[in-house]
């Protein structure tokens, strides 16, 4: 009996407002007692001085008030960030895969890597997280250099690196993002036959992404993947959600999937149900 080859996909996701509800920079500024973060970012965007998405890294290195940032501040910011619902369930599905498919999941963000690792501690392995890499002074603890910023074309470089390392063809690449800093990587993925998902109503991104999903539940990104990439039937998609204690109670389908998910089981109950 001939077995159908397993399709191997690379799923990469942004972090701020894709897996979380608030930008890392806002949370960090609150910890440091710094006001006007959004205005500073807007000013950098107008000046075109910094690659979109890399504003926080620039502020940490060059803004006098942000020079007080230490590693522990970044880790605390990660602990305070409110994540979208059902990320553990999403990761469990990514690890287990579906019939005929398997996924490697990575987070690619311009946020400092320390923040993202702290926020996703126990959910996403650190080696699957790419973020801005900072160099700290051994004596003072101050950030003395920026080694890498995965923003704009920087995200494209990470995608190509992962495709080569994991031996995944470009048409098996799926990218999820929410803002203007994801435009370059989405264009890159689209042009090479991959699939792109926006999780916000950002006009610039919505024109580029092949699908848009609006939901406060991270598991919702599976809707267009299973529907449009894997060609699953609607009933099968609903059954999958229910197996994770999630009810797909609202699904308004057009170019934008507006998804409403109800969690019917607590996380311990989900784990017990999956084990059974």
QUICORQUI-V369766 format. One line per field, one symbol per residue. psi: psi as a letter, one per 20 degrees, with the letter a starting at -180 (. if undefined). Layout:
# QUICORQUI-V369766
psi = ???
This chain:
# QUICORQUI-V369766
psi = ppqpqppoqoopqrfpjgiriqqhhggghggikprkghhgghghghikhqpphjggggghhhphhiiiprghgghhgghipoqqqkghgghgggghraojqqqppqpoqiqphhgggghkpigpqhijpprpoqpqphghiqoiqohpomqchhhgggghgggghilpqhikppppriahiigghgggggijjapqpqkrkogghhigqhqppoqjphihiighghghgikqqgghghhgghijkppnhpnopchpooppppoiqrghhgghghh.
